[in-house]
Amino acid sequence: MNPNNPLSQYFRQPALYIRLPSQGNFYPEGTLAMPQNGELPVLPMTAIDEITYRTPDALFNGQAVVSVIESCVPNIKDGWSVPSIDIDAILVGIRIASYGQNMDFSTECPQCQTITELALDLRTVLAKMKTPDFEHSIKHGDIEIFFKPLSYKEVNSNNQVQFEEQRALQMLPDLNDNGEANQEKVMALSHALKKLTEITVRTIAQSVSLIRTPNAMVNQPEFIQEFFKNCDRSLFNDIRDHLVKIKSDSELQPVDLTCPECQFKYEQQLTLDMTSFFDRAS
């Protein structure tokens, strides 16, 4: 930004301020300029941001999300480093800043199947976002395991591998009497299962910040990943269940609704569909 530009007073201004669920923790040094009051200014999207977010390749590889975050939340210097627990809050804040607090959505009553069009106040969504508990550790024998959220880069990378494996499976021929096709399918399924297992192990290892033993403090990713490839099943399952609980605590909370037709009360789960979340009509 050129400070000498006489038009600078007409540039976009912060439309709201948000608090991060992470409270600014887990950011690598130099990637976040946290204000003293803990509230980050959020700017509306520019026309360039909108074009970027509608570019399929940039949306798929995560660059669109990163570019929009860095543009609209300038206190975040590196969008790839954003902890996964902050992504939803940031994107909801950017949508409010860009298009207003209300978002139209459709809901179907599970009791009478009536479809209703509603306007959701996204400010209530922000207000319900929790700060997950990453201070709780797990002790197993004489070791203690500490946790951290994945970065957006790690989440996006893991998701891309999963997507590629699923797409490869969809392109395989159906099982039939052709032995060759069957063999190809079996080999591909075996490869996909191995790959998905590797992703699970890698994701769990990436979620561990430190393993403390009586003789060492281990935080090297390669050592931690090797540990999870060789630890006993019960410990692995305990850690996986603990991380699932943390993840559920950090997800968007469902909206309480009442069907206008039959008065049935139910919850509507919220998801951020990146392909449509920033459409004005959504």
RAKACOR-V671052 format. One record per pair of residues at least 12 apart in sequence whose C-alpha atoms are under 10 Angstrom apart, sorted by sequence separation. I is the first residue (numbers start at 1). J is the second residue. D is the distance in whole Angstrom. If there is no record, write none. Layout:
i j d
I J D
I J D
This chain:
i j d
52 64 6
53 65 7
66 78 8
67 79 7
105 117 6
106 118 6
134 146 8
135 147 7
172 184 8
173 185 7
209 221 9
211 223 10
254 266 9
255 267 5
256 268 7
51 64 9
52 65 9
53 66 10
66 79 5
67 80 9
69 82 9
104 117 7
105 118 6
106 119 9
134 147 6
135 148 9
172 185 7
208 221 9
211 224 8
254 267 6
255 268 5
256 269 9
24 38 8
50 64 9
53 67 9
65 79 8
66 80 6
104 118 6
105 119 6
133 147 9
134 148 6
207 221 10
210 224 8
253 267 9
254 268 5
255 269 6
23 38 7
24 39 10
49 64 8
52 67 8
53 68 7
65 80 9
66 81 9
103 118 8
104 119 4
105 120 7
133 148 9
134 149 8
206 221 7
209 224 9
253 268 9
254 269 4
255 270 7
23 39 9
24 40 10
49 65 9
52 68 8
63 79 9
66 82 9
102 118 9
103 119 5
104 120 6
132 148 10
169 185 8
172 188 8
205 221 7
206 222 10
208 224 8
211 227 10
253 269 7
254 270 6
62 79 10
63 80 9
73 90 8
102 119 6
103 120 5
104 121 9
132 149 9
172 189 10
205 222 9
208 225 9
252 269 8
253 270 7
254 271 9
19 37 9
20 38 8
49 67 7
50 68 8
62 80 9
69 87 9
72 90 9
73 91 10
101 119 9
102 120 5
103 121 7
205 223 9
206 224 8
251 269 10
252 270 6
253 271 9
19 38 6
20 39 8
48 67 10
49 68 6
72 91 10
101 120 8
102 121 5
103 122 7
169 188 7
202 221 9
205 224 6
206 225 8
251 270 9
252 271 7
18 38 8
19 39 5
20 40 8
48 68 9
49 69 9
73 93 9
101 121 5
102 122 6
168 188 8
169 189 7
202 222 10
204 224 9
205 225 5
251 271 9
252 272 9
17 38 9
18 39 5
19 40 6
66 87 10
69 90 7
72 93 9
73 94 8
100 121 9
101 122 5
102 123 8
168 189 10
204 225 8
205 226 9
17 39 6
18 40 5
19 41 9
46 68 9
49 71 8
65 87 9
69 91 8
72 94 7
100 122 9
101 123 6
169 191 10
202 224 9
203 225 9
205 227 9
16 39 9
17 40 5
18 41 7
45 68 7
48 71 10
49 72 9
68 91 9
71 94 10
100 123 10
101 124 9
165 188 9
166 189 10
169 192 8
202 225 6
205 228 7
16 40 8
17 41 4
18 42 7
44 68 10
45 69 9
165 189 9
168 192 9
201 225 7
202 226 9
204 228 8
205 229 9
16 41 6
17 42 6
46 71 8
69 94 8
72 97 9
96 121 9
201 226 9
14 40 9
15 41 7
16 42 6
17 43 9
43 69 10
45 71 8
46 72 8
65 91 9
68 94 9
72 98 9
96 122 7
165 191 9
166 192 8
201 227 10
202 228 9
14 41 5
15 42 6
16 43 7
42 69 9
44 71 9
45 72 6
95 122 9
96 123 8
165 192 6
198 225 10
201 228 7
202 229 9
13 41 9
14 42 5
15 43 6
16 44 9
43 71 8
44 72 6
45 73 10
164 192 10
165 193 9
201 229 7
13 42 8
14 43 4
15 44 7
42 71 9
43 72 5
44 73 9
93 122 8
13 43 6
14 44 7
42 72 6
43 73 6
92 122 7
93 123 8
162 192 9
165 195 8
166 196 10
12 43 7
13 44 8
41 72 8
42 73 5
43 74 8
92 123 8
165 196 8
198 229 9
208 239 10
12 44 7
41 73 6
42 74 8
93 125 10
204 236 9
207 239 10
12 45 9
40 73 7
41 74 8
42 75 9
92 125 8
93 126 8
162 195 8
207 240 10
12 46 8
40 74 9
41 75 8
92 126 7
161 195 8
162 196 7
205 239 10
40 75 7
161 196 8
201 236 9
204 239 8
208 243 10
40 76 9
89 125 9
90 126 9
204 240 7
207 243 8
88 125 10
89 126 6
162 199 8
203 240 10
88 126 9
89 127 10
158 196 10
161 199 8
201 240 9
204 243 8
35 75 8
89 129 7
159 199 9
200 240 9
203 243 10
32 73 10
33 74 9
34 75 7
88 129 9
89 130 10
158 199 7
32 74 9
33 75 5
34 76 8
157 199 10
158 200 9
32 75 6
33 76 7
86 129 10
31 75 8
32 76 5
33 77 8
85 129 10
158 202 9
31 76 6
32 77 6
85 130 9
86 131 9
158 203 8
30 76 9
31 77 5
32 78 8
85 131 8
30 77 7
31 78 5
32 79 9
85 132 8
30 78 9
31 79 8
42 90 8
50 98 10
154 202 10
155 203 8
27 76 9
31 80 9
32 81 9
42 91 10
44 93 9
45 94 7
154 203 8
28 78 9
31 81 7
32 82 9
40 90 9
43 93 9
44 94 6
45 95 8
27 78 9
31 82 8
42 93 7
43 94 7
44 95 8
155 206 10
41 93 9
42 94 6
43 95 10
44 96 8
45 97 8
46 98 9
154 206 8
28 81 7
40 93 10
41 94 10
42 95 10
43 96 10
44 97 5
45 98 6
150 203 8
154 207 10
27 81 6
28 82 9
42 96 9
43 97 6
44 98 4
45 99 9
150 204 9
18 73 10
26 81 9
27 82 7
28 83 10
42 97 7
43 98 8
44 99 8
150 205 10
151 206 9
17 73 10
26 82 8
27 83 7
41 97 10
42 98 9
44 100 10
150 206 6
151 207 9
25 82 10
26 83 7
147 204 9
149 206 8
150 207 6
14 72 9
24 82 9
25 83 9
147 205 9
148 206 8
149 207 6
150 208 9
13 72 10
14 73 9
24 83 9
147 206 9
148 207 5
149 208 8
150 209 10
12 72 10
22 82 10
147 207 6
148 208 6
149 209 9
22 83 7
146 207 9
147 208 4
148 209 6
21 83 9
22 84 9
24 86 9
146 208 6
147 209 5
148 210 9
20 83 10
21 84 10
22 85 7
23 86 9
86 149 10
145 208 7
146 209 6
147 210 7
21 85 7
22 86 6
84 148 10
85 149 7
87 151 9
145 209 8
146 210 5
147 211 9
20 85 9
21 86 6
83 148 9
84 149 6
85 150 8
86 151 9
87 152 8
145 210 6
146 211 6
20 86 6
21 87 9
83 149 6
84 150 6
85 151 9
86 152 9
144 210 8
145 211 5
146 212 8
19 86 9
20 87 9
21 88 9
82 149 9
83 150 6
84 151 5
85 152 9
144 211 6
145 212 6
20 88 10
21 89 7
82 150 9
83 151 4
84 152 5
143 211 7
144 212 5
145 213 9
20 89 7
21 90 10
81 150 9
82 151 5
83 152 6
84 153 9
143 212 6
144 213 7
19 89 8
20 90 8
81 151 5
82 152 6
83 153 9
84 154 9
142 212 8
143 213 5
144 214 9
18 89 8
19 90 9
80 151 7
81 152 6
82 153 8
83 154 9
84 155 7
137 208 10
142 213 6
143 214 7
18 90 8
79 151 9
80 152 5
81 153 7
83 155 9
84 156 10
139 211 10
141 213 9
142 214 7
143 215 10
79 152 8
80 153 5
81 154 9
137 210 10
138 211 10
139 212 9
143 216 10
144 217 10
145 218 10
146 219 10
18 92 10
19 93 10
79 153 8
80 154 8
137 211 10
143 217 10
18 93 7
80 155 10
134 209 10
17 93 8
18 94 10
80 156 9
16 93 8
17 94 10
15 93 9
16 94 9
15 94 9
16 96 8
17 97 9
15 96 8
16 97 6
15 97 5
14 97 8
15 98 8
13 97 10
15 100 9
66 152 9
65 152 9
66 153 9
62 152 9
63 153 10
62 153 8
61 153 10
147 239 10
62 155 10
63 156 10
62 156 6
145 239 9
149 243 9
61 156 7
62 157 9
140 235 7
147 242 10
148 243 10
60 156 9
61 157 8
139 235 10
147 243 8
138 235 9
149 246 9
61 159 10
62 160 9
140 238 10
148 246 10
149 247 9
60 159 10
61 160 7
147 246 10
60 160 8
138 238 9
138 239 8
137 239 10
138 242 9
21 126 10
137 242 9
20 126 10
136 242 10
19 126 9
18 126 8
19 127 10
21 129 7
22 130 9
23 131 8
18 127 10
20 129 9
21 130 6
22 131 6
134 243 9
19 129 10
20 130 9
21 131 5
22 132 8
20 131 8
21 132 7
22 133 10
22 134 10
133 245 10
134 246 8
132 245 9
133 246 7
132 246 6
133 247 10
131 246 10
132 247 8
132 248 9
133 249 8
132 249 6
133 250 9
131 249 8
132 250 6
130 249 7
131 250 7
132 251 9
129 249 9
130 250 6
129 250 7
130 251 8
26 148 7
129 251 8
130 252 9
25 148 9
26 149 7
28 151 10
128 251 10
129 252 7
130 253 9
25 149 10
26 150 9
27 151 9
128 252 8
129 253 7
26 151 9
128 253 7
126 252 9
127 253 10
128 254 9
22 149 9
125 252 7
126 253 10
128 255 10
125 253 7
124 253 10
125 254 9
125 255 8
124 255 9
120 255 9
118 257 10
116 259 8
115 259 9
116 260 8
114 259 8
115 260 10
116 261 9
125 270 9
113 259 9
114 260 9
115 261 9
112 259 9
114 261 7
109 257 9
111 259 9
113 261 10
114 262 9
109 258 8
110 259 9
112 261 8
113 262 10
107 257 9
109 259 6
111 261 10
112 262 7
108 259 8
109 260 9
111 262 8
112 263 10
107 259 9
109 261 9
111 263 9
112 264 8
109 262 9
111 264 7
109 263 9
110 264 8
111 265 9
109 264 8
110 265 9
111 266 9
109 265 9
110 266 8
109 266 8
110 267 10
109 267 9
110 268 10
109 268 9
107 267 10
108 268 9
85 246 10
107 268 7
85 247 8
88 250 9
89 251 10
106 268 10
107 269 10
84 247 9
88 251 8
89 252 9
119 282 10
85 249 10
86 250 9
88 252 8
85 250 6
86 251 10
84 250 9
85 251 8
84 251 10
85 252 10
103 277 9
103 278 10
103 279 10
104 280 9
105 281 9
106 282 9
103 280 8
104 281 7
105 282 6
103 281 8
104 282 5
99 278 8
103 282 6
92 272 9
98 278 9
99 279 9
100 280 9
102 282 10
91 272 9
99 280 7
95 277 8
96 278 10
98 280 9
99 281 10
26 209 10
88 271 9
91 274 10
95 278 6
88 272 8
94 278 9
95 279 9
92 277 9
95 280 9
91 277 9
92 278 9
91 278 9
65 274 9
64 274 10
60 274 9
59 274 8
60 275 9
59 275 8
56 275 8
54 274 10
55 275 10
53 274 9
54 275 8
53 275 8
54 276 9
53 276 10
54 278 9
53 278 8
54 279 9
53 279 10
22 250 10
50 278 8
21 250 8
50 279 9
45 278 10
